[in-house]
């Protein structure tokens, strides 16, 4: 009698393991995001469009999310090696002026001094 009872009534730890497994599958297949997308579609259409813009752009509905993630997991299992993309050559924009050399600084001082002296001579003549 005890043997039959133990087979029909699952152990409490087994129930917890099964619940955790189901919960993990729900998250790995993005069912929680699909549920949230359905909720937002019913409650606030603008928030849904804002939150799930790329899904809507690619034509993915909440019903399709599980299949999309299953395909992605299958592709990863098929070829698990990560292939790095080549880095793009980006020229950084300088927002500040480059440092001036000593010769440039002396030349700038000489120009300002000459300008000041010319202005002083013109003021004296007038």
N, CA, C and O atoms as CSV, one atom per row, in Angstrom:
chain,resi,resn,atom,element,x,y,z
A,1,UNK,N,N,0.824,-1.196,0.000
A,1,UNK,CA,C,0.000,0.000,0.000
A,1,UNK,C,C,0.862,1.252,0.000
A,1,UNK,O,O,0.550,2.217,-0.699
A,2,UNK,N,N,1.965,1.252,0.790
A,2,UNK,CA,C,2.825,2.430,0.848
A,2,UNK,C,C,3.500,2.689,-0.488
A,2,UNK,O,O,3.673,3.843,-0.881
A,3,UNK,N,N,3.881,1.630,-1.191
A,3,UNK,CA,C,4.551,1.778,-2.478
A,3,UNK,C,C,3.630,2.455,-3.482
A,3,UNK,O,O,4.056,3.334,-4.232
A,4,UNK,N,N,2.380,2.048,-3.493
A,4,UNK,CA,C,1.409,2.669,-4.402
A,4,UNK,C,C,1.163,4.124,-4.019
A,4,UNK,O,O,1.017,4.986,-4.885
A,5,UNK,N,N,1.119,4.384,-2.747
A,5,UNK,CA,C,0.862,5.741,-2.273
A,5,UNK,C,C,2.008,6.673,-2.641
A,5,UNK,O,O,1.777,7.827,-3.001
A,6,UNK,N,N,3.251,6.179,-2.552
A,6,UNK,CA,C,4.397,7.031,-2.867
A,6,UNK,C,C,4.473,7.313,-4.363
A,6,UNK,O,O,5.016,8.341,-4.770
A,7,UNK,N,N,3.939,6.417,-5.184
A,7,UNK,CA,C,3.944,6.656,-6.625
A,7,UNK,C,C,2.849,7.635,-7.035
A,7,UNK,O,O,3.034,8.420,-7.965
A,8,UNK,N,N,1.712,7.592,-6.348
A,8,UNK,CA,C,0.612,8.462,-6.751
A,8,UNK,C,C,0.750,9.873,-6.180
A,8,UNK,O,O,0.343,10.841,-6.823
A,9,UNK,N,N,1.314,9.999,-4.990
A,9,UNK,CA,C,1.478,11.317,-4.379
A,9,UNK,C,C,2.945,11.720,-4.523
A,9,UNK,O,O,3.809,11.115,-3.889
A,10,UNK,N,N,3.243,12.733,-5.346
A,10,UNK,CA,C,4.641,13.096,-5.559
A,10,UNK,C,C,5.257,13.710,-4.311
A,10,UNK,O,O,4.576,14.335,-3.497
A,11,UNK,N,N,6.526,13.520,-4.189
A,11,UNK,CA,C,7.283,14.075,-3.082
A,11,UNK,C,C,7.264,15.602,-3.197
A,11,UNK,O,O,7.245,16.136,-4.305
A,12,UNK,N,N,7.268,16.298,-2.077
A,12,UNK,CA,C,7.210,17.758,-2.071
A,12,UNK,C,C,8.411,18.360,-2.805
A,12,UNK,O,O,8.263,19.350,-3.521
A,13,UNK,N,N,9.588,17.776,-2.634
A,13,UNK,CA,C,10.779,18.302,-3.314
A,13,UNK,C,C,10.676,18.088,-4.821
A,13,UNK,O,O,11.151,18.913,-5.601
A,14,UNK,N,N,10.055,16.981,-5.231
A,14,UNK,CA,C,9.860,16.730,-6.650
A,14,UNK,C,C,8.932,17.767,-7.259
A,14,UNK,O,O,9.154,18.218,-8.383
A,15,UNK,N,N,7.905,18.144,-6.534
A,15,UNK,CA,C,6.968,19.168,-7.016
A,15,UNK,C,C,7.704,20.489,-7.199
A,15,UNK,O,O,7.513,21.184,-8.197
A,16,UNK,N,N,8.551,20.828,-6.221
A,16,UNK,CA,C,9.309,22.072,-6.327
A,16,UNK,C,C,10.249,22.051,-7.523
A,16,UNK,O,O,10.401,23.057,-8.217
A,17,UNK,N,N,10.881,20.901,-7.766
A,17,UNK,CA,C,11.793,20.767,-8.907
A,17,UNK,C,C,11.035,20.941,-10.210
A,17,UNK,O,O,11.509,21.626,-11.117
A,18,UNK,N,N,9.854,20.323,-10.315
A,18,UNK,CA,C,9.062,20.442,-11.539
A,18,UNK,C,C,8.575,21.869,-11.761
A,18,UNK,O,O,8.562,22.358,-12.890
A,19,UNK,N,N,8.172,22.541,-10.673
A,19,UNK,CA,C,7.744,23.931,-10.795
A,19,UNK,C,C,8.898,24.815,-11.245
A,19,UNK,O,O,8.723,25.695,-12.088
A,20,UNK,N,N,10.068,24.580,-10.684
A,20,UNK,CA,C,11.246,25.366,-11.059
A,20,UNK,C,C,11.615,25.107,-12.516
A,20,UNK,O,O,12.018,26.025,-13.231
A,21,UNK,N,N,11.477,23.864,-12.951
A,21,UNK,CA,C,11.785,23.524,-14.344
A,21,UNK,C,C,10.813,24.226,-15.286
A,21,UNK,O,O,11.221,24.786,-16.303
A,22,UNK,N,N,9.533,24.194,-14.946
A,22,UNK,CA,C,8.537,24.871,-15.777
A,22,UNK,C,C,8.777,26.381,-15.812
A,22,UNK,O,O,8.634,27.014,-16.858
A,23,UNK,N,N,9.135,26.943,-14.681
A,23,UNK,CA,C,9.413,28.369,-14.613
A,23,UNK,C,C,10.634,28.722,-15.453
A,23,UNK,O,O,10.640,29.734,-16.154
A,24,UNK,N,N,11.671,27.882,-15.380
A,24,UNK,CA,C,12.876,28.125,-16.167
A,24,UNK,C,C,12.566,28.053,-17.660
A,24,UNK,O,O,13.058,28.875,-18.433
A,25,UNK,N,N,11.758,27.083,-18.068
A,25,UNK,CA,C,11.382,26.969,-19.478
A,25,UNK,C,C,10.577,28.180,-19.914
A,25,UNK,O,O,10.715,28.655,-21.041
A,26,UNK,N,N,9.742,28.674,-19.024
A,26,UNK,CA,C,8.933,29.850,-19.345
A,26,UNK,C,C,9.829,31.053,-19.633
A,26,UNK,O,O,9.579,31.806,-20.574
A,27,UNK,N,N,10.870,31.231,-18.822
A,27,UNK,CA,C,11.769,32.371,-19.017
A,27,UNK,C,C,12.713,32.181,-20.198
A,27,UNK,O,O,13.009,33.145,-20.905
A,28,UNK,N,N,13.197,30.946,-20.430
A,28,UNK,CA,C,14.108,30.736,-21.560
A,28,UNK,C,C,13.389,30.832,-22.888
A,28,UNK,O,O,14.009,31.111,-23.914
A,29,UNK,N,N,12.094,30.605,-22.880
A,29,UNK,CA,C,11.330,30.740,-24.122
A,29,UNK,C,C,10.633,32.092,-24.208
A,29,UNK,O,O,9.814,32.320,-25.098
A,30,UNK,N,N,10.959,32.977,-23.290
A,30,UNK,CA,C,10.472,34.358,-23.268
A,30,UNK,C,C,8.950,34.436,-23.188
A,30,UNK,O,O,8.337,35.343,-23.750
A,31,UNK,N,N,8.355,33.489,-22.495
A,31,UNK,CA,C,6.903,33.512,-22.335
A,31,UNK,C,C,6.485,34.663,-21.431
A,31,UNK,O,O,5.386,35.198,-21.578
A,32,UNK,N,N,7.359,35.053,-20.488
A,32,UNK,CA,C,7.031,36.182,-19.627
A,32,UNK,C,C,6.947,37.476,-20.438
A,32,UNK,O,O,6.089,38.316,-20.166
A,33,UNK,N,N,7.821,37.648,-21.427
A,33,UNK,CA,C,7.768,38.834,-22.285
A,33,UNK,C,C,6.518,38.797,-23.160
A,33,UNK,O,O,5.907,39.835,-23.414
A,34,UNK,N,N,6.141,37.612,-23.619
A,34,UNK,CA,C,4.937,37.479,-24.437
A,34,UNK,C,C,3.691,37.829,-23.620
A,34,UNK,O,O,2.778,38.493,-24.112
A,35,UNK,N,N,3.669,37.374,-22.371
A,35,UNK,CA,C,2.534,37.703,-21.501
A,35,UNK,C,C,2.450,39.208,-21.261
A,35,UNK,O,O,1.368,39.796,-21.288
A,36,UNK,N,N,3.604,39.817,-21.029
A,36,UNK,CA,C,3.631,41.267,-20.799
A,36,UNK,C,C,3.217,42.028,-22.059
A,36,UNK,O,O,2.546,43.057,-21.978
A,37,UNK,N,N,3.620,41.518,-23.220
A,37,UNK,CA,C,3.244,42.154,-24.479
A,37,UNK,C,C,1.727,42.077,-24.668
A,37,UNK,O,O,1.107,43.050,-25.098
A,38,UNK,N,N,1.134,40.939,-24.353
A,38,UNK,CA,C,-0.333,40.792,-24.444
A,38,UNK,C,C,-1.023,41.755,-23.488
A,38,UNK,O,O,-2.014,42.396,-23.841
A,39,UNK,N,N,-0.492,41.848,-22.278
A,39,UNK,CA,C,-1.063,42.754,-21.278
A,39,UNK,C,C,-1.018,44.198,-21.766
A,39,UNK,O,O,-2.005,44.926,-21.657
A,40,UNK,N,N,0.124,44.609,-22.302
A,40,UNK,CA,C,0.241,45.989,-22.780
A,40,UNK,C,C,-0.642,46.252,-23.991
A,40,UNK,O,O,-1.169,47.353,-24.150
A,41,UNK,N,N,-0.804,45.248,-24.843
A,41,UNK,CA,C,-1.681,45.432,-26.010
A,41,UNK,C,C,-3.115,45.711,-25.570
A,41,UNK,O,O,-3.822,46.507,-26.187
A,42,UNK,N,N,-3.534,45.043,-24.491
A,42,UNK,CA,C,-4.895,45.248,-23.997
A,42,UNK,C,C,-5.033,46.565,-23.243
A,42,UNK,O,O,-6.036,47.265,-23.388
A,43,UNK,N,N,-4.022,46.905,-22.434
A,43,UNK,CA,C,-4.121,48.060,-21.541
A,43,UNK,C,C,-3.689,49.375,-22.190
A,43,UNK,O,O,-4.427,50.360,-22.156
A,44,UNK,N,N,-2.479,49.389,-22.786
A,44,UNK,CA,C,-1.921,50.642,-23.291
A,44,UNK,C,C,-1.174,50.371,-24.593
A,44,UNK,O,O,-0.034,49.906,-24.580
A,45,UNK,N,N,-1.817,50.664,-25.703
A,45,UNK,CA,C,-1.260,50.383,-27.029
A,45,UNK,C,C,0.024,51.170,-27.289
A,45,UNK,O,O,0.968,50.639,-27.874
A,46,UNK,N,N,0.065,52.433,-26.858
A,46,UNK,CA,C,1.253,53.257,-27.096
A,46,UNK,C,C,2.466,52.713,-26.336
A,46,UNK,O,O,3.572,52.672,-26.876
A,47,UNK,N,N,2.261,52.300,-25.100
A,47,UNK,CA,C,3.358,51.736,-24.312
A,47,UNK,C,C,3.859,50.441,-24.944
A,47,UNK,O,O,5.058,50.163,-24.926
A,48,UNK,N,N,2.959,49.662,-25.493
A,48,UNK,CA,C,3.344,48.417,-26.152
A,48,UNK,C,C,4.199,48.705,-27.376
A,48,UNK,O,O,5.218,48.050,-27.598
A,49,UNK,N,N,3.780,49.690,-28.173
A,49,UNK,CA,C,4.547,50.048,-29.369
A,49,UNK,C,C,5.925,50.575,-28.987
A,49,UNK,O,O,6.908,50.321,-29.682
A,50,UNK,N,N,5.991,51.299,-27.892
A,50,UNK,CA,C,7.264,51.851,-27.440
A,50,UNK,C,C,8.176,50.759,-26.880
A,50,UNK,O,O,9.368,50.729,-27.185
A,51,UNK,N,N,7.627,49.875,-26.073
A,51,UNK,CA,C,8.406,48.841,-25.398
A,51,UNK,C,C,8.858,47.739,-26.362
A,51,UNK,O,O,9.996,47.277,-26.282
A,52,UNK,N,N,7.989,47.325,-27.255
A,52,UNK,CA,C,8.267,46.191,-28.136
A,52,UNK,C,C,8.388,46.626,-29.591
A,52,UNK,O,O,7.877,45.956,-30.488
A,53,UNK,N,N,9.068,47.753,-29.827
A,53,UNK,CA,C,9.193,48.333,-31.157
A,53,UNK,C,C,9.841,47.361,-32.138
A,53,UNK,O,O,9.337,47.167,-33.244
A,54,UNK,N,N,10.948,46.753,-31.744
A,54,UNK,CA,C,11.661,45.874,-32.674
A,54,UNK,C,C,10.887,44.591,-32.961
A,54,UNK,O,O,10.932,44.077,-34.079
A,55,UNK,N,N,10.183,44.073,-31.964
A,55,UNK,CA,C,9.362,42.891,-32.211
A,55,UNK,C,C,8.270,43.213,-33.229
A,55,UNK,O,O,8.030,42.438,-34.154
A,56,UNK,N,N,7.614,44.350,-33.057
A,56,UNK,CA,C,6.537,44.745,-33.968
A,56,UNK,C,C,7.097,45.011,-35.359
A,56,UNK,O,O,6.483,44.649,-36.362
A,57,UNK,N,N,8.259,45.643,-35.416
A,57,UNK,CA,C,8.898,45.961,-36.693
A,57,UNK,C,C,9.221,44.687,-37.468
A,57,UNK,O,O,9.074,44.648,-38.689
A,58,UNK,N,N,9.660,43.639,-36.759
A,58,UNK,CA,C,10.004,42.374,-37.397
A,58,UNK,C,C,8.807,41.444,-37.543
A,58,UNK,O,O,8.958,40.312,-38.005
A,59,UNK,N,N,7.624,41.904,-37.157
A,59,UNK,CA,C,6.401,41.124,-37.336
A,59,UNK,C,C,6.246,39.979,-36.344
A,59,UNK,O,O,5.609,38.974,-36.658
A,60,UNK,N,N,6.812,40.115,-35.163
A,60,UNK,CA,C,6.728,39.060,-34.149
A,60,UNK,C,C,5.588,39.391,-33.193
A,60,UNK,O,O,5.560,40.457,-32.577
A,61,UNK,N,N,4.659,38.464,-33.084
A,61,UNK,CA,C,3.527,38.623,-32.179
A,61,UNK,C,C,3.800,37.808,-30.912
A,61,UNK,O,O,4.713,36.982,-30.905
A,62,UNK,N,N,3.037,38.022,-29.851
A,62,UNK,CA,C,3.263,37.238,-28.625
A,62,UNK,C,C,3.138,35.728,-28.841
A,62,UNK,O,O,3.808,34.945,-28.168
A,63,UNK,N,N,2.280,35.323,-29.780
A,63,UNK,CA,C,2.102,33.892,-30.050
A,63,UNK,C,C,3.327,33.284,-30.730
A,63,UNK,O,O,3.583,32.087,-30.598
A,64,UNK,N,N,4.081,34.104,-31.453
A,64,UNK,CA,C,5.237,33.615,-32.199
A,64,UNK,C,C,6.526,33.601,-31.372
A,64,UNK,O,O,7.513,32.999,-31.794
A,65,UNK,N,N,6.538,34.248,-30.210
A,65,UNK,CA,C,7.780,34.399,-29.450
A,65,UNK,C,C,8.400,33.071,-29.067
A,65,UNK,O,O,9.619,32.915,-29.142
A,66,UNK,N,N,7.589,32.117,-28.661
A,66,UNK,CA,C,8.133,30.831,-28.237
A,66,UNK,C,C,8.854,30.139,-29.390
A,66,UNK,O,O,9.938,29.588,-29.200
A,67,UNK,N,N,8.260,30.163,-30.584
A,67,UNK,CA,C,8.908,29.541,-31.739
A,67,UNK,C,C,10.197,30.256,-32.113
A,67,UNK,O,O,11.183,29.617,-32.480
A,68,UNK,N,N,10.189,31.583,-32.020
A,68,UNK,CA,C,11.390,32.358,-32.352
A,68,UNK,C,C,12.536,31.981,-31.419
A,68,UNK,O,O,13.665,31.782,-31.868
A,69,UNK,N,N,12.253,31.884,-30.133
A,69,UNK,CA,C,13.305,31.542,-29.183
A,69,UNK,C,C,13.720,30.082,-29.292
A,69,UNK,O,O,14.881,29.757,-29.043
A,70,UNK,N,N,12.799,29.198,-29.657
A,70,UNK,CA,C,13.174,27.799,-29.881
A,70,UNK,C,C,14.126,27.688,-31.063
A,70,UNK,O,O,15.088,26.921,-31.018
A,71,UNK,N,N,13.861,28.457,-32.130
A,71,UNK,CA,C,14.748,28.458,-33.297
A,71,UNK,C,C,16.118,29.007,-32.923
A,71,UNK,O,O,17.142,28.484,-33.364
A,72,UNK,N,N,16.140,30.054,-32.118
A,72,UNK,CA,C,17.415,30.648,-31.704
A,72,UNK,C,C,18.224,29.662,-30.874
A,72,UNK,O,O,19.429,29.522,-31.084
A,73,UNK,N,N,17.572,28.970,-29.924
A,73,UNK,CA,C,18.275,27.992,-29.102
A,73,UNK,C,C,18.784,26.831,-29.957
A,73,UNK,O,O,19.875,26.315,-29.717
A,74,UNK,N,N,17.994,26.420,-30.956
A,74,UNK,CA,C,18.426,25.332,-31.841
A,74,UNK,C,C,19.642,25.771,-32.668
A,74,UNK,O,O,20.566,24.983,-32.871
A,75,UNK,N,N,19.647,27.002,-33.138
A,75,UNK,CA,C,20.785,27.497,-33.914
A,75,UNK,C,C,22.041,27.576,-33.057
A,75,UNK,O,O,23.140,27.290,-33.531
A,76,UNK,N,N,21.878,27.963,-31.800
A,76,UNK,CA,C,23.034,28.030,-30.897
A,76,UNK,C,C,23.572,26.630,-30.616
A,76,UNK,O,O,24.787,26.431,-30.582
A,77,UNK,N,N,22.686,25.662,-30.415
A,77,UNK,CA,C,23.136,24.291,-30.163
A,77,UNK,C,C,23.823,23.713,-31.397
A,77,UNK,O,O,24.757,22.919,-31.281
A,78,UNK,N,N,23.357,24.116,-32.578
A,78,UNK,CA,C,23.931,23.613,-33.815
A,78,UNK,C,C,25.367,24.112,-34.000
A,78,UNK,O,O,26.244,23.347,-34.403
A,79,UNK,N,N,25.605,25.386,-33.706
A,79,UNK,CA,C,26.945,25.962,-33.840
A,79,UNK,C,C,27.201,26.859,-32.629
A,79,UNK,O,O,26.939,28.060,-32.692
A,80,UNK,N,N,27.711,26.295,-31.520
A,80,UNK,CA,C,27.861,27.083,-30.299
A,80,UNK,C,C,29.075,28.006,-30.286
A,80,UNK,O,O,29.245,28.768,-29.335
A,81,UNK,N,N,29.923,27.962,-31.310
A,81,UNK,CA,C,31.120,28.796,-31.330
A,81,UNK,C,C,30.736,30.225,-31.691
A,81,UNK,O,O,30.066,30.476,-32.693
A,82,UNK,N,N,31.176,31.150,-30.850
A,82,UNK,CA,C,30.878,32.570,-31.082
A,82,UNK,C,C,31.846,33.129,-32.117
A,82,UNK,O,O,33.060,32.983,-31.975
A,83,UNK,N,N,31.323,33.758,-33.141
A,83,UNK,CA,C,32.153,34.362,-34.175
A,83,UNK,C,C,32.166,35.858,-33.964
A,83,UNK,O,O,31.129,36.519,-34.012
A,84,UNK,N,N,33.356,36.383,-33.730
A,84,UNK,CA,C,33.467,37.814,-33.504
A,84,UNK,C,C,33.312,38.560,-34.815
A,84,UNK,O,O,33.817,38.137,-35.855
A,85,UNK,N,N,32.610,39.670,-34.747
A,85,UNK,CA,C,32.452,40.514,-35.918
A,85,UNK,C,C,33.681,41.405,-36.037
A,85,UNK,O,O,34.275,41.786,-35.028
A,86,UNK,N,N,34.063,41.737,-37.264
A,86,UNK,CA,C,35.224,42.630,-37.396
A,86,UNK,C,C,34.890,44.020,-36.873
A,86,UNK,O,O,33.777,44.518,-37.043
A,87,UNK,N,N,35.890,44.636,-36.229
A,87,UNK,CA,C,35.662,45.959,-35.660
A,87,UNK,C,C,35.598,46.989,-36.767
A,87,UNK,O,O,36.340,46.921,-37.747
A,88,UNK,N,N,34.709,47.934,-36.598
A,88,UNK,CA,C,34.563,49.016,-37.567
A,88,UNK,C,C,35.624,50.074,-37.285
A,88,UNK,O,O,35.953,50.360,-36.134
A,89,UNK,N,N,36.145,50.640,-38.351
A,89,UNK,CA,C,37.100,51.737,-38.196
A,89,UNK,C,C,36.305,53.018,-37.993
A,89,UNK,O,O,35.591,53.474,-38.887
A,90,UNK,N,N,36.440,53.582,-36.817
A,90,UNK,CA,C,35.700,54.797,-36.493
A,90,UNK,C,C,36.709,55.891,-36.194
A,90,UNK,O,O,37.591,55.726,-35.351
A,91,UNK,N,N,36.569,57.014,-36.896
A,91,UNK,CA,C,37.447,58.141,-36.630
A,91,UNK,C,C,36.789,58.971,-35.536
A,91,UNK,O,O,35.671,59.462,-35.692
A,92,UNK,N,N,37.509,59.115,-34.425
A,92,UNK,CA,C,36.944,59.851,-33.308
A,92,UNK,C,C,36.993,61.343,-33.593
A,92,UNK,O,O,37.984,61.865,-34.104
A,93,UNK,N,N,35.911,62.011,-33.254
A,93,UNK,CA,C,35.833,63.445,-33.457
A,93,UNK,C,C,36.419,64.143,-32.236
A,93,UNK,O,O,36.120,63.789,-31.095
A,94,UNK,N,N,37.246,65.126,-32.496
A,94,UNK,CA,C,37.839,65.905,-31.413
A,94,UNK,C,C,36.941,67.064,-31.098
A,94,UNK,O,O,36.571,67.831,-31.987
A,95,UNK,N,N,36.589,67.200,-29.848
A,95,UNK,CA,C,35.718,68.286,-29.435
A,95,UNK,C,C,36.504,69.474,-28.903
A,95,UNK,O,O,35.959,70.572,-28.783
A,96,UNK,N,N,37.763,69.271,-28.586
A,96,UNK,CA,C,38.587,70.374,-28.102
A,96,UNK,C,C,39.726,70.606,-29.096
A,96,UNK,O,O,39.999,69.748,-29.935
A,97,UNK,N,N,40.375,71.734,-29.006
A,97,UNK,CA,C,41.470,72.046,-29.906
A,97,UNK,C,C,42.720,71.289,-29.484
A,97,UNK,O,O,42.951,71.084,-28.292
A,98,UNK,N,N,43.527,70.873,-30.454
A,98,UNK,CA,C,44.769,70.211,-30.074
A,98,UNK,C,C,45.730,71.215,-29.433
A,98,UNK,O,O,45.628,72.419,-29.668
A,99,UNK,N,N,46.651,70.714,-28.631
A,99,UNK,CA,C,47.605,71.589,-27.958
A,99,UNK,C,C,48.499,72.271,-28.988
A,99,UNK,O,O,48.882,71.683,-30.000
A,100,UNK,N,N,48.820,73.539,-28.695
A,100,UNK,CA,C,49.697,74.296,-29.593
A,100,UNK,C,C,51.149,74.064,-29.181
A,100,UNK,O,O,51.457,73.880,-28.003
A,101,UNK,N,N,52.030,74.077,-30.181
A,101,UNK,CA,C,53.449,73.945,-29.886
A,101,UNK,C,C,53.980,75.286,-29.381
A,101,UNK,O,O,53.282,76.297,-29.452
A,102,UNK,N,N,55.179,75.297,-28.884
A,102,UNK,CA,C,55.790,76.514,-28.348
A,102,UNK,C,C,55.946,77.568,-29.438
A,102,UNK,O,O,55.731,78.754,-29.191
A,103,UNK,N,N,56.316,77.141,-30.637
A,103,UNK,CA,C,56.478,78.084,-31.757
A,103,UNK,C,C,55.134,78.737,-32.079
A,103,UNK,O,O,55.068,79.942,-32.319
A,104,UNK,N,N,54.062,77.938,-32.084
A,104,UNK,CA,C,52.738,78.490,-32.372
A,104,UNK,C,C,52.312,79.474,-31.292
A,104,UNK,O,O,51.723,80.511,-31.596
A,105,UNK,N,N,52.606,79.160,-30.037
A,105,UNK,CA,C,52.240,80.074,-28.949
A,105,UNK,C,C,52.985,81.390,-29.064
A,105,UNK,O,O,52.389,82.453,-28.886
A,106,UNK,N,N,54.296,81.340,-29.362
A,106,UNK,CA,C,55.090,82.563,-29.513
A,106,UNK,C,C,54.592,83.390,-30.691
A,106,UNK,O,O,54.540,84.617,-30.611
A,107,UNK,N,N,54.225,82.725,-31.785
A,107,UNK,CA,C,53.703,83.426,-32.954
A,107,UNK,C,C,52.382,84.116,-32.624
A,107,UNK,O,O,52.156,85.247,-33.053
A,108,UNK,N,N,51.512,83.454,-31.873
A,108,UNK,CA,C,50.232,84.039,-31.477
A,108,UNK,C,C,50.447,85.265,-30.592
A,108,UNK,O,O,49.757,86.272,-30.749
A,109,UNK,N,N,51.399,85.185,-29.664
A,109,UNK,CA,C,51.699,86.320,-28.795
A,109,UNK,C,C,52.234,87.484,-29.629
A,109,UNK,O,O,51.871,88.636,-29.395
A,110,UNK,N,N,53.100,87.182,-30.603
A,110,UNK,CA,C,53.655,88.231,-31.462
A,110,UNK,C,C,52.550,88.909,-32.268
A,110,UNK,O,O,52.562,90.130,-32.428
A,111,UNK,N,N,51.589,88.123,-32.782
A,111,UNK,CA,C,50.478,88.692,-33.558
A,111,UNK,C,C,49.619,89.600,-32.676
A,111,UNK,O,O,49.237,90.693,-33.096
A,112,UNK,N,N,49.316,89.154,-31.465
A,112,UNK,CA,C,48.501,89.969,-30.560
A,112,UNK,C,C,49.233,91.250,-30.171
A,112,UNK,O,O,48.623,92.314,-30.072
A,113,UNK,N,N,50.540,91.144,-29.951
A,113,UNK,CA,C,51.337,92.309,-29.584
A,113,UNK,C,C,51.366,93.319,-30.727
A,113,UNK,O,O,51.226,94.521,-30.501
A,114,UNK,N,N,51.547,92.830,-31.956
A,114,UNK,CA,C,51.573,93.721,-33.123
A,114,UNK,C,C,50.215,94.383,-33.304
A,114,UNK,O,O,50.140,95.573,-33.611
A,115,UNK,N,N,49.143,93.622,-33.116
A,115,UNK,CA,C,47.797,94.173,-33.246
A,115,UNK,C,C,47.558,95.245,-32.191
A,115,UNK,O,O,46.981,96.291,-32.488
A,116,UNK,N,N,47.994,94.994,-30.967
A,116,UNK,CA,C,47.838,95.963,-29.889
A,116,UNK,C,C,48.602,97.249,-30.182
A,116,UNK,O,O,48.088,98.346,-29.968
A,117,UNK,N,N,49.848,97.106,-30.679
A,117,UNK,CA,C,50.664,98.293,-30.987
A,117,UNK,C,C,50.069,99.099,-32.142
A,117,UNK,O,O,50.089,100.329,-32.101
A,118,UNK,N,N,49.540,98.430,-33.176
A,118,UNK,CA,C,48.877,99.126,-34.292
A,118,UNK,C,C,47.664,99.900,-33.806
A,118,UNK,O,O,47.445,101.046,-34.198
A,119,UNK,N,N,46.863,99.249,-32.929
A,119,UNK,CA,C,45.672,99.919,-32.394
A,119,UNK,C,C,46.086,101.132,-31.547
A,119,UNK,O,O,45.409,102.160,-31.564
A,120,UNK,N,N,47.169,101.016,-30.828
A,120,UNK,CA,C,47.663,102.110,-29.990
A,120,UNK,C,C,48.158,103.287,-30.867
A,120,UNK,O,O,47.917,104.450,-30.543
A,121,UNK,N,N,48.847,102.971,-31.972
A,121,UNK,CA,C,49.337,104.024,-32.889
A,121,UNK,C,C,48.162,104.731,-33.557
A,121,UNK,O,O,48.169,105.953,-33.707
A,122,UNK,N,N,47.135,103.944,-33.964
A,122,UNK,CA,C,45.970,104.552,-34.618
A,122,UNK,C,C,45.211,105.453,-33.629
A,122,UNK,O,O,44.684,106.496,-34.015
A,123,UNK,N,N,45.161,105.054,-32.385
A,123,UNK,CA,C,44.482,105.863,-31.362
A,123,UNK,C,C,45.271,107.138,-31.105
A,123,UNK,O,O,44.679,108.182,-30.833
A,124,UNK,N,N,46.597,107.073,-31.184
A,124,UNK,CA,C,47.443,108.256,-30.937
A,124,UNK,C,C,47.331,109.245,-32.102
A,124,UNK,O,O,47.357,110.458,-31.895
A,125,UNK,N,N,47.206,108.724,-33.326
A,125,UNK,CA,C,47.073,109.578,-34.503
A,125,UNK,C,C,45.714,110.276,-34.549
A,125,UNK,O,O,45.618,111.403,-35.034
A,126,UNK,N,N,44.703,109.646,-34.069
A,126,UNK,CA,C,43.347,110.197,-34.157
A,126,UNK,C,C,43.086,111.242,-33.146
A,126,UNK,O,O,41.987,111.796,-33.100
